[in-house]
Amino acid sequence: MSGFFNRGVTNIEEDIIFQDVRRFSYPVIFDNGYEDFPYSVKGTAFLVSYNNYNYLVTASHVIKDIAPEKILVPYNTFESREFIPFERVIKINDDEKVEDNDFKDIIILKISTRADFKQKVNLLPKLNLGKKYAYELLPYVHKLFSIGYPSHNNWINYCEYKIKLQQSLFTGEYVSKAELQHCHCAKYEDEAHLDGMSGSPVYALTYKGNTINYGFLGIMIRSRVFLDGYVLINALNKLGADLK
């Protein structure tokens, strides 16, 4: 189904982190309605766990023309044709009257808690937001990175009923806060190939002495703009209160 194209790795310690974190990113596969081979690919999403619930997160514009029930996330590999079930769709709402709506460009799909799916879902690697959100790391960021499924790497052969996907790692640097509400600017080393990376998680890579670590910063919504992760966490906190 997929491979991994590693960009910008400078040492083994960084590569260990990249190989671990890449497991959280998924291609947005959806049912296109064609009887012979009903699968298409568009953009990137990632799996998170927060307060004992699991969610799939992506940018709203990635699935703007796709009904949420058509989104398909494989349990393990695409070849299995076995997909994760969702039970609720959450969008960002805000009463503030602002000119830009980029901070609303996020959609969250709550993964089903049905008993017959729970064990499989628990085995999937997920980003633990409670431990890894790290806005305070911004002043100390060594580099930013994001892992997803850029469009130029995705290939579907409808005649042979095959789908080929390749993950890519993009590294860059933090630039500044954006003029857009709740957003930040970044600069990546290979910006020409960022199409399809919308919805990808954005991480900080930091060094403290000889120790290297990473933290979750936000969600890529444009090639140079990412939405702050606290928008996602605030939405999940509100949702969690509703679920209790």
Sequence and secondary structure as in RCSB ss.txt:
>XXXX:A:sequence
MSGFFNRGVTNIEEDIIFQDVRRFSYPVIFDNGYEDFPYSVKGTAFLVSYNNYNYLVTASHVIKDIAPEKILVPY
NTFESREFIPFERVIKINDDEKVEDNDFKDIIILKISTRADFKQKVNLLPKLNLGKKYAYELLPYVHKLFSIGYP
SHNNWINYCEYKIKLQQSLFTGEYVSKAELQHCHCAKYEDEAHLDGMSGSPVYALTYKGNTINYGFLGIMIRSRV
FLDGYVLINALNKLGADLK
>XXXX:A:secstr
 EEEE  S  SHHHHHHHHHHGGGEEEEEEE   SS  EEEEEEEEEEEETTEEEEEE GGGGTTS GGGEE BS
S GGG  B  EEEEEE       S  GGG  EEEEE   HHHHHHHHHS  EEHHHHB GGGGGGEEEEEEEE  
GGG EEETTTTEEEEEEEEEEEEEEEE SSTTEEEEEETTGGG TT TT EEEEEEEETTEEEEEEEEEE SSSE
EEEHHHHHHHHHHHHHHH 
